[in-house]
Amino acid sequence: MKALVLFITTVFIIGLVNLFTPTPIPLNESDCANRICSISKDDFDYVLQMKDVGNIYRIGDQRKAFIGTYENGIAFDGKATYQYSDHQEMPISKFPFEKYDSKAERVLVIAQRIISEKLYTSYADYRKEYADVHYYFRISNEGLALFDDKQYEYGLIFCEYRDDIFQRFFIRLTETGDDKSKTWYTFGTIDYEPNVLP
């Protein structure tokens, strides 16, 4: 009898908790598409993680970058720029941020074109705990062709929300089925310090 009373009490408590716990509102295609397209190309933060090139970010006035390798590369640590040659570090005058700002703007424009022209298949996150966090746009072959720097076989744009507020979106591009060939771009609110070191 005590076991039955305990069971009924437990079910009642769980029911009350579920009743007063807000259920997540699933994200939808329209809202996510609008959020992506509302990011201004005149004022945005970005992270570029480019296969065989390097990593660069701009968050407000903060910048860091590492392009190439320690054998042949260039880095900006937030204060100074360095040229690397055979693991030797030599200070130089400046980092070519203009080139990568232009690259970031071009990628953002391509992503917004993919979304506005519906060159994707969209879907919500199937995991209940992420229903109000992530929403996905799988890029079509026609959309992938807009990235003319390389030929990609797979592309995904996904939005990330926190507490029902849009944070950022990511673009993942893959040249082959090999995970090592991934390129990542991030736009929006970047509230962490990305790693730029090779």
Backbone torsions as a table, in degrees:
resi	resn	phi	psi	omega
1	MET	NA	-43.1	179.9
2	LYS	-61.6	-36.8	179.7
3	ALA	-64.4	-39.5	179.3
4	LEU	-66.5	-42.8	178.2
5	VAL	-63.6	-42.5	178.6
6	LEU	-62.7	-42.8	179.1
7	PHE	-62.4	-47.1	-179.5
8	ILE	-63.5	-40.5	178.1
9	THR	-62.9	-42.9	179.5
10	THR	-62.7	-45.0	179.0
11	VAL	-62.7	-40.5	179.0
12	PHE	-63.0	-44.6	179.7
13	ILE	-64.7	-44.7	178.4
14	ILE	-61.7	-39.9	177.4
15	GLY	-61.7	-42.9	177.8
16	LEU	-64.2	-42.4	178.8
17	VAL	-60.6	-46.2	179.6
18	ASN	-65.3	-33.0	180.0
19	LEU	-66.3	-39.3	-175.5
20	PHE	-98.3	-3.7	175.4
21	THR	-88.5	122.7	-178.6
22	PRO	-65.5	134.9	176.9
23	THR	-82.7	140.6	-178.9
24	PRO	-63.7	141.8	176.3
25	ILE	-87.7	116.9	-178.8
26	PRO	-61.0	141.3	177.7
27	LEU	-70.5	158.5	-180.0
28	ASN	-131.6	160.9	-176.0
29	GLU	-58.5	-46.9	-174.8
30	SER	-61.8	-48.8	-178.9
31	ASP	-63.4	-44.8	-179.2
32	CYS	-64.8	-42.4	178.7
33	ALA	-61.9	-42.3	178.8
34	ASN	-63.3	-39.4	179.5
35	ARG	-64.2	-43.0	179.2
36	ILE	-63.1	-46.6	-176.0
37	CYS	-73.5	-13.9	-179.2
38	SER	-86.7	-8.6	178.2
39	ILE	-69.7	126.1	-175.8
40	SER	-81.2	133.1	177.4
41	LYS	-74.8	-7.0	178.6
42	ASP	-90.0	-16.8	-175.4
43	ASP	-156.4	90.1	-178.4
44	PHE	-146.9	154.6	174.4
45	ASP	-98.4	151.5	-178.4
46	TYR	-150.7	159.2	168.4
47	VAL	-130.7	127.0	175.6
48	LEU	-113.4	121.5	175.1
49	GLN	-122.3	95.6	-169.7
50	MET	-109.1	124.1	179.3
51	LYS	-57.2	134.4	178.2
52	ASP	64.4	10.2	178.1
53	VAL	-121.6	-64.0	-179.3
54	GLY	150.2	-167.1	-176.1
55	ASN	-126.4	136.3	-178.3
56	ILE	-143.0	143.1	170.3
57	TYR	-142.0	154.4	172.5
58	ARG	-134.1	118.5	176.8
59	ILE	-128.6	102.8	-173.5
60	GLY	61.2	-124.2	178.3
61	ASP	-91.0	-2.6	-177.1
62	GLN	-89.9	133.6	179.4
63	ARG	-139.1	146.5	169.2
64	LYS	-149.7	154.2	-178.1
65	ALA	-161.6	151.9	168.3
66	PHE	-147.7	117.1	-179.1
67	ILE	-115.6	135.2	178.7
68	GLY	86.0	-142.3	-176.5
69	THR	-135.1	177.3	175.4
70	TYR	-71.5	-16.0	175.4
71	GLU	-83.0	-32.0	-178.8
72	ASN	-158.5	91.3	-176.6
73	GLY	-161.2	-177.8	-179.1
74	ILE	-144.3	140.3	-176.4
75	ALA	-137.0	152.3	171.5
76	PHE	-128.7	120.9	-174.1
77	ASP	-95.1	9.8	-177.6
78	GLY	106.5	-18.5	179.2
79	LYS	-130.6	-42.1	-174.9
80	ALA	-133.0	159.4	179.1
81	THR	-109.4	141.1	-178.8
82	TYR	-132.7	140.5	171.8
83	GLN	-98.9	135.8	177.6
84	TYR	-110.6	135.3	174.9
85	SER	-146.9	118.6	-178.4
86	ASP	50.6	47.8	178.6
87	HIS	64.7	14.1	175.6
88	GLN	-101.2	133.7	-177.3
89	GLU	-102.9	128.5	-179.8
90	MET	-133.0	123.5	178.5
91	PRO	-63.2	138.8	174.2
92	ILE	-130.7	175.3	-168.8
93	SER	-72.5	-44.3	-176.1
94	LYS	-158.1	162.3	177.5
95	PHE	-99.4	142.0	-177.2
96	PRO	-78.5	63.0	-176.9
97	PHE	-63.9	-28.8	-178.6
98	GLU	-56.1	-41.5	-179.1
99	LYS	-60.8	-42.8	-175.4
100	TYR	-83.1	-27.5	170.8
101	ASP	-62.4	-41.9	178.1
102	SER	-65.3	-40.2	177.7
103	LYS	-61.6	-46.3	179.9
104	ALA	-61.7	-42.9	179.2
105	GLU	-62.7	-41.7	179.3
106	ARG	-62.9	-43.7	179.8
107	VAL	-64.7	-41.4	177.9
108	LEU	-60.7	-44.6	179.6
109	VAL	-62.4	-41.1	178.2
110	ILE	-62.8	-46.0	-180.0
111	ALA	-60.2	-43.1	179.9
112	GLN	-67.4	-32.9	176.0
113	ARG	-68.5	-41.9	177.3
114	ILE	-57.4	-43.5	-179.0
115	ILE	-70.0	-47.9	-175.8
116	SER	-67.7	-30.0	178.9
117	GLU	-93.9	5.0	178.0
118	LYS	55.4	47.0	177.6
119	LEU	-91.9	57.8	-174.9
120	TYR	-161.1	170.0	165.9
121	THR	-118.6	124.9	-175.3
122	SER	-103.7	152.8	176.0
123	TYR	-161.9	151.7	178.0
124	ALA	-84.2	162.2	176.0
125	ASP	-69.7	127.5	-176.5
126	TYR	-75.5	-15.5	-179.4
127	ARG	-81.8	125.9	-174.6
128	LYS	-55.0	-41.1	-176.6
129	GLU	-70.5	-13.0	178.9
130	TYR	-112.5	8.1	-176.9
131	ALA	-60.1	-29.2	179.5
132	ASP	-108.1	18.7	-177.5
133	VAL	-118.7	-45.1	-174.1
134	HIS	-123.6	144.6	171.4
135	TYR	-141.9	141.6	-168.1
136	TYR	-119.8	147.4	173.0
137	PHE	-131.1	106.2	176.1
138	ARG	-81.1	123.4	-173.3
139	ILE	-75.7	133.1	178.4
140	SER	-73.9	168.4	177.3
141	ASN	-60.8	-36.7	177.5
142	GLU	-64.0	-39.9	176.8
143	GLY	-67.3	-41.1	178.7
144	LEU	-61.4	-32.5	-179.3
145	ALA	-66.2	-18.3	178.1
146	LEU	-69.3	-25.3	175.2
147	PHE	-82.2	91.8	-171.5
148	ASP	-88.8	2.8	179.0
149	ASP	-75.3	-33.0	179.0
150	LYS	-146.1	168.2	177.0
151	GLN	-99.5	119.2	-177.9
152	TYR	-108.9	144.2	178.2
153	GLU	-102.4	-13.3	-179.3
154	TYR	-148.2	140.3	176.7
155	GLY	-148.3	142.1	-179.3
156	LEU	-139.8	132.8	171.1
157	ILE	-110.7	129.4	174.1
158	PHE	-138.2	142.0	-178.5
159	CYS	-93.2	147.0	175.5
160	GLU	-125.5	129.2	177.5
161	TYR	-115.5	155.7	171.8
162	ARG	-138.3	125.2	-177.3
163	ASP	52.1	45.3	178.8
164	ASP	66.3	13.8	179.3
165	ILE	-113.8	129.2	178.6
166	PHE	-62.3	131.2	179.2
167	GLN	-105.5	-55.5	-172.6
168	ARG	-167.2	170.3	169.8
169	PHE	-132.4	151.2	-178.3
170	PHE	-116.6	150.2	170.9
171	ILE	-122.0	124.8	176.1
172	ARG	-114.7	124.0	-179.9
173	LEU	-121.7	137.8	-179.3
174	THR	-127.3	127.6	178.9
175	GLU	-76.3	-38.9	178.8
176	THR	-135.8	-176.2	177.2
177	GLY	-71.9	-5.9	-177.9
178	ASP	-77.3	123.4	-179.2
179	ASP	-59.0	-24.6	-178.5
180	LYS	-70.1	-11.2	-176.6
181	SER	-96.2	16.6	-177.4
182	LYS	-77.4	141.9	170.8
183	THR	-120.4	135.3	-179.2
184	TRP	-122.1	137.7	171.4
185	TYR	-126.9	141.5	179.2
186	THR	-131.0	136.1	178.6
187	PHE	-136.3	143.4	176.8
188	GLY	125.1	-145.7	179.4
189	THR	-83.2	113.3	-178.5
190	ILE	-111.5	100.7	-173.6
191	ASP	-103.4	32.2	177.6
192	TYR	-144.4	163.4	177.4
193	GLU	-98.3	110.2	-178.4
194	PRO	-68.2	150.1	176.1
195	ASN	-82.1	129.3	178.7
196	VAL	-111.4	-10.2	-175.6
197	LEU	-70.8	145.5	-178.6
198	PRO	-71.1	NA	NA
